[in-house]
Amino acid sequence: MVRINHRETDLENHDRGLDYDLPRLLHRRGILKLVAGVGLAGAGLITLGACGSDATTSAASSPSGSRPAGPPGGGAGGGAEQTTDTADGELPEETGGPYPGDGSNGANVLNQSGVVRRDITSSFGSSTTRAEGIPLDITMTINDFANNKAALAGGAVYVWHCDREGRYSLYSQGVTGENYLRGVQETDDSGQVRFTTIFPACYSGRWPHIHFEVYPSLAKATNGANKIATSQMALPEDTCRTVYATSGYEQSLSNMSRVSLDTDNVFSDGYDLQIPTVTGDPSSGYRLNFSCAV
């Protein structure tokens, strides 16, 4: 069954209705899950795919209906009963939010010359404004679920996230003329892409996260209608607290104190396999590694 969340915080809690949700439900992976879900409904079974860091774990819902335990520091709170079949290792579908920049909600950065790049810290085109913040290097490994989770070579990944102030380029007041913290890379023979960026903020109502979409090829990565998967990475709590204790991130520390992974509108129904591995420190920057199958 496709796991889709329709709200994205005080900034992103937009219910777009059937016209928005139906195309996301009926993409290449989603239609298969929907059909399977109908077949299982009579037996009362729910199976969710999952995606996350290199290691995978398995968990079943408890008889009491409590959600499987998340990683340490995930925060308190309950959730809906679920069974997470991590053996599948398939990427759970998440909302792209109201600020995707892929043409599905206004602006489309994907058809602009210069969007295919590794360093997404600065805007490109008519502006060269650089987003300030602690450096973050991202390495993502994308595997093809339908092909025995072999490396998705020759695919493409579009990554975007908010800046240190919690703003999204192209959309938020003050940065509508910017397109920083957005970029596309083609997956190599190992299914890997790499990005250089800054550590994103925690804005009101949402757990710190990074958005991404996966495309079948670089040529197709020009419009959100061509994507084969949309999801989000949930940043580790300990790393976030360390980063947000530094100058420039003060508001993030306050915002993070009022949300947890278990209460977040996107991650509350399961997040164990959406948390990347992050290493480093504020002085030298951080390195993020994430692996998933789509």
C-alpha positions in Angstrom: 0.0 0.0 0.0 1.4 3.4 -0.9 2.1 5.5 2.2 1.2 9.1 1.4 1.0 12.0 3.7 -1.0 15.1 2.7 0.2 17.6 5.2 3.6 19.3 5.6 3.6 21.5 8.7 2.3 25.0 9.4 4.1 26.0 6.1 3.1 22.9 4.2 -0.2 21.5 5.5 -2.0 21.8 2.2 -4.8 19.3 1.4 -4.7 19.4 -2.4 -7.6 17.0 -3.0 -8.0 14.2 -5.5 -6.7 16.1 -8.5 -3.3 16.4 -6.8 -3.2 13.0 -5.0 -4.5 10.7 -7.7 -1.5 11.1 -10.2 0.9 10.4 -7.3 -1.1 7.3 -6.3 -1.1 6.0 -9.9 2.6 6.2 -10.8 4.5 3.1 -11.9 5.1 1.7 -8.4 1.9 3.0 -6.7 -0.6 1.3 -9.0 1.0 -2.1 -8.2 0.8 -1.4 -4.5 -2.8 -0.3 -4.7 -3.8 -3.5 -6.5 -2.0 -5.6 -4.0 -3.6 -3.6 -1.1 -7.1 -4.3 -2.4 -6.3 -8.0 -2.6 -5.1 -8.0 1.0 -7.8 -5.9 2.5 -10.1 -8.9 3.2 -7.4 -10.5 5.3 -6.7 -7.2 7.2 -3.1 -7.1 6.2 -1.0 -4.0 5.5 2.5 -4.2 4.1 4.6 -1.2 3.8 7.8 -0.9 1.7 10.8 0.9 3.3 14.0 2.6 2.4 16.8 4.0 4.4 20.4 3.8 5.4 22.6 0.9 4.3 21.6 -1.4 7.1 18.0 -2.8 7.1 16.0 -4.2 10.0 12.6 -5.9 10.3 9.7 -5.3 12.7 6.1 -6.4 13.1 3.2 -4.5 14.6 2.5 -5.4 18.2 -0.7 -7.1 19.3 -1.6 -3.9 21.2 -1.4 -1.9 18.0 1.6 0.2 19.0 4.0 1.3 16.3 7.4 -0.4 16.0 10.1 1.4 18.0 12.1 4.0 16.1 15.8 4.8 16.6 16.9 6.2 19.9 16.1 9.8 20.3 13.1 9.6 17.9 10.8 11.2 20.4 7.7 10.0 22.2 4.3 9.4 20.7 2.1 6.7 19.3 1.3 5.8 15.7 -1.0 3.7 13.6 -0.6 0.0 13.6 1.6 -1.2 10.8 3.8 -4.1 9.6 7.0 -3.0 8.0 8.4 -5.6 5.6 11.9 -4.3 5.4 13.0 -7.3 3.4 11.3 -5.6 0.4 13.5 -2.6 0.9 11.2 -0.5 -1.4 11.2 3.3 -1.0 8.0 4.5 0.8 6.3 7.3 -1.2 6.0 10.6 0.6 4.6 14.0 -0.3 6.8 16.4 -2.2 5.2 19.3 -0.3 4.0 22.6 -1.8 7.5 23.7 -2.8 8.8 21.0 -5.2 10.0 23.3 -8.1 9.3 20.4 -10.5 6.4 22.0 -12.4 3.7 20.3 -10.4 3.1 23.4 -8.3 4.1 26.5 -10.2 7.8 26.9 -10.8 9.8 24.3 -12.7 13.6 24.5 -12.0 14.1 21.2 -13.8 13.9 22.7 -17.3 16.4 25.4 -16.6 19.9 25.2 -17.9 22.3 24.7 -15.0 20.2 22.6 -12.7 22.3 19.5 -13.4 25.1 20.1 -11.0 26.8 18.6 -7.9 27.2 21.8 -5.9 23.7 23.1 -5.1 24.8 25.7 -2.5 24.4 28.7 -4.9 21.7 29.9 -7.2 22.4 29.7 -10.9 21.2 31.7 -13.9 20.4 35.3 -13.1 21.5 35.0 -9.5 24.6 33.6 -7.8 23.5 34.0 -4.2 25.0 31.5 -1.9 23.1 29.8 0.9 24.8 30.1 4.2 25.2 27.2 6.6 27.3 24.3 7.7 28.6 22.2 4.8 26.9 18.9 4.0 28.1 16.4 1.4 25.4 13.9 0.3 25.9 10.5 -1.2 22.8 8.6 -2.3 22.7 5.1 -3.7 19.6 4.3 -5.7 18.7 0.7 -6.5 16.1 -0.8 -8.9 13.5 -2.7 -6.8 12.0 -4.4 -9.8 15.4 -5.6 -10.9 16.4 -7.5 -7.8 17.5 -4.2 -6.2 20.4 -3.9 -8.7 22.0 -0.5 -9.0 19.9 2.0 -10.9 22.5 3.1 -13.4 21.7 6.0 -15.7 18.8 7.2 -13.6 18.6 10.7 -12.1 17.9 12.2 -8.7 16.5 15.7 -8.0 17.3 16.9 -4.4 15.9 20.0 -2.7 15.6 21.4 0.8 15.1 24.6 2.8 17.9 27.0 3.7 19.3 27.9 7.2 16.3 30.2 7.8 13.8 27.5 6.8 12.9 29.1 3.4 12.5 27.3 0.1 13.9 29.0 -2.9 11.5 29.9 -5.7 8.6 30.0 -3.2 9.4 31.6 0.2 9.2 35.3 0.8 12.7 36.9 0.3 14.0 34.0 -1.9 11.5 33.8 -4.7 14.2 35.0 -7.1 16.7 32.3 -5.9 17.0 28.6 -7.0 19.7 27.5 -4.6 19.5 24.2 -2.7 18.0 22.5 -5.8 19.9 20.2 -8.2 19.9 17.1 -10.3 22.6 14.4 -10.8 22.7 11.3 -13.0 23.3 8.0 -11.2 26.6 6.3 -12.1 27.1 2.6 -12.7 26.8 2.0 -8.9 23.5 3.9 -8.8 25.2 6.7 -6.9 24.8 10.5 -6.9 26.6 13.1 -4.9 25.6 16.6 -3.9 27.4 19.4 -2.0 25.0 21.6 0.0 24.4 23.0 3.5 22.6 21.5 6.5 19.0 22.5 6.3 17.0 24.2 9.1 14.2 22.8 11.2 11.2 25.0 10.5 8.0 25.2 12.6 6.0 22.0 12.6 8.3 19.7 10.7 11.2 17.4 11.6 14.4 18.3 9.7 14.3 16.7 6.3 15.6 16.6 2.7 13.3 16.0 -0.3 14.2 14.0 -3.4 12.6 12.6 -6.5 14.0 9.7 -8.6 13.7 9.7 -12.4 14.3 6.9 -14.9 16.9 8.9 -16.8 18.5 12.4 -16.9 16.5 13.1 -20.1 13.3 12.5 -18.2 14.2 14.7 -15.3 12.7 17.8 -16.7 9.2 17.6 -15.2 7.7 16.1 -12.1 5.2 14.1 -14.2 8.1 11.8 -15.2 9.3 10.9 -11.7 9.1 7.2 -10.5 9.5 8.0 -6.8 9.2 10.8 -4.3 10.4 10.6 -0.7 12.2 12.4 2.1 15.2 11.7 4.3 14.7 12.4 8.1 17.9 13.9 9.5 19.3 12.2 12.7 18.4 13.9 16.0 21.8 14.0 17.6 23.4 15.6 14.5 20.6 18.1 14.2 21.0 19.2 17.9 24.7 19.7 17.4 24.3 21.7 14.2 21.4 23.8 15.6 23.5 24.8 18.6 25.8 26.8 16.2 25.4 30.4 15.2 22.7 31.0 12.6 20.6 28.0 13.5 19.2 29.3 16.8 15.5 29.2 15.6 15.9 25.7 14.4 16.8 24.5 17.9 13.6 26.1 19.3 11.5 24.7 16.5 12.9 21.2 16.9 12.0 21.2 20.6 8.3 21.2 19.6 8.3 18.3 17.1 9.5 14.7 17.1 9.7 12.0 14.4 6.7 10.3 16.0 4.6 13.5 15.8 5.9 14.7 12.4 3.1 14.7 9.7 5.3 12.8 7.3 7.4 10.5 9.4 4.9 9.6 12.1 3.7 6.4 10.4 7.2 4.9 10.1 10.7 6.3 9.6 13.3 3.7 10.6 14.5 3.2 7.0 14.4 6.9 6.0 17.2 8.0 8.3 20.5 8.4 6.6 23.9 7.9 8.2 25.6 11.2 9.0 29.1 11.8 10.2 31.3 14.8 10.8 31.2 17.9 12.9 30.3 21.6 12.6 33.9 22.8 12.0 34.7 20.4 9.1 31.2 19.8 7.8 29.1 16.7 7.6 28.8 13.7 5.3 25.5 12.0 4.6 25.1 8.5 3.2 21.7 7.1 2.1 20.6 4.0 0.2 17.2 2.9 -1.1 15.4 0.9 -3.7 12.7 2.3 -6.0 
